[in-house]
Amino acid sequence: QSALTQPPSASGSPGQSVTISCTGTSSDVGGYNFVSWYQQHPGKAPKLMIYEVNKRPSGVPDRFSGSKSGNTASLTVSGLQAEDEADYYCSSYAGGNNLGVFGGGTKLTVL
Amino acid sequence: EVQLVESGGDLVQPGGSLRLSCAASGFRFIDHWMHWVRQAPGKGLVWVSRINSDGSDTSYADSVKGRFTTSRDTARDTVYLQMSSLRVEDTAVYYCARGGHYNNDPNDYWGPGTLVTVSA
């Protein structure tokens, strides 16, 4: 399985919105509604932010939202805050009992 | 409270072996698939392996197939990653992550990770 494609970096000012894309194929992102997004601060473990394309686990602010169109999923962070500065990774189920696949990660900078 | 704690990371020479453990608590262990994900220094996340809830089925990344083995002990609520024929490129932080009841469920809890360094 090839990694999903994410932009290496994204940025926005406090209060603004930023969208991070995640492009796969019809065998992963496009084929299933099982896309997740993880936030990772330096030196910390990843944290689940979005699952099943657009669902938020308990405790995740509603400033975080997800969507999908075709083979591309997106994470939008609205009302950017300083603590949102982190690396973000998308992942997708890839069918059957296979391992999933991650994106290469996007470093979000809050200016 | 759900907790996952990895252990076993160390400095090992190329060609050597190591066994990582992940002790789980705070949830019904036998109901959940478990995953190992690694992150090389300064790089992204990469799935290494996963094991289903009863331990009867495993999957591995092509890069570790034939060298790594995942298993679980339901009596100890622990999942293991046995690594052999280690290579320099296996150097990474290894995370244990909880899956759901199915392979397509997200990884909702992660351990803090354990560092494996492969170097002469």
Boltz contact constraints between the chains, C-beta under 6 A:
constraints:
  - contact:
      token1: [A, 34]
      token2: [B, 104]
      max_distance: 6.0
  - contact:
      token1: [A, 36]
      token2: [B, 106]
      max_distance: 6.0
  - contact:
      token1: [A, 45]
      token2: [B, 95]
      max_distance: 6.0
  - contact:
      token1: [A, 45]
      token2: [B, 110]
      max_distance: 6.0
  - contact:
      token1: [A, 45]
      token2: [B, 112]
      max_distance: 6.0
  - contact:
      token1: [A, 45]
      token2: [B, 113]
      max_distance: 6.0
  - contact:
      token1: [A, 46]
      token2: [B, 110]
      max_distance: 6.0
  - contact:
      token1: [A, 48]
      token2: [B, 106]
      max_distance: 6.0
  - contact:
      token1: [A, 48]
      token2: [B, 108]
      max_distance: 6.0
  - contact:
      token1: [A, 51]
      token2: [B, 106]
      max_distance: 6.0
  - contact:
      token1: [A, 89]
      token2: [B, 45]
      max_distance: 6.0
  - contact:
      token1: [A, 93]
      token2: [B, 104]
      max_distance: 6.0
  - contact:
      token1: [A, 97]
      token2: [B, 57]
      max_distance: 6.0
  - contact:
      token1: [A, 97]
      token2: [B, 59]
      max_distance: 6.0
  - contact:
      token1: [A, 97]
      token2: [B, 103]
      max_distance: 6.0
  - contact:
      token1: [A, 99]
      token2: [B, 47]
      max_distance: 6.0
  - contact:
      token1: [A, 99]
      token2: [B, 50]
      max_distance: 6.0
  - contact:
      token1: [A, 99]
      token2: [B, 59]
      max_distance: 6.0
  - contact:
      token1: [A, 100]
      token2: [B, 47]
      max_distance: 6.0
  - contact:
      token1: [A, 102]
      token2: [B, 45]
      max_distance: 6.0
  - contact:
      token1: [A, 104]
      token2: [B, 44]
      max_distance: 6.0
  - contact:
      token1: [A, 105]
      token2: [B, 44]
      max_distance: 6.0
